[in-house]
């Protein structure tokens, strides 16, 4: 699993968690765990079921794609490691 950290201009805790839940619903093969939303930061662990070689760039590509489809908040930066 990769660790994801998204810095925002501010996000409501419930809306942030709903956004992450929907991310997992849109990409059915994406597994998400340890979601935390506070103030200007959303963090969670993400990976793909059945893929042992998931790279941070794989996750980042999906995040960028999903943010284009569903921009519920403004992002300052995205870090996937």
C-alpha positions, -999 to 999 in steps of 0.1 A, spaced: 0 0 0 12 35 -8 7 64 15 -12 93 1 -12 129 14 -33 156 -2 -28 192 9 -59 214 3 -71 249 8 -94 234 35 -119 206 34 -149 196 56 -141 163 74 -173 146 62 -169 158 26 -133 147 26 -141 112 38 -170 109 13 -146 119 -15 -121 92 -5 -149 66 -2 -162 75 -37 -126 72 -50 -127 36 -39 -161 31 -54 -151 46 -88 -120 24 -91 -132 -9 -79 -97 -24 -78 -84 3 -55 -81 -6 -18 -82 23 6 -74 22 43 -65 45 73 -84 76 60 -77 108 80 -92 142 72 -82 173 92 -82 209 83 -61 212 51 -50 176 48 -64 143 36 -43 112 41 -49 75 34 -32 43 23 -41 31 -12 -32 1 -34 -47 -21 -61 -61 -56 -53 -42 -83 -71 -12 -60 -80 19 -67 -60 39 -42 -79 18 -10 -75 39 21 -79 32 55 -64 29 69 -100 0 44 -106 -19 58 -76 -11 94 -85 -24 89 -120 -57 77 -107 -59 106 -82 -52 131 -109 -79 116 -131 -104 115 -103 -97 151 -93 -105 161 -128 -138 143 -127 -148 153 -91 -130 184 -78 -147 186 -44 -119 209 -30 -89 227 -42 -56 209 -40 -23 225 -33 -2 193 -36 -4 155 -38 23 133 -24 22 95 -29 50 74 -15 
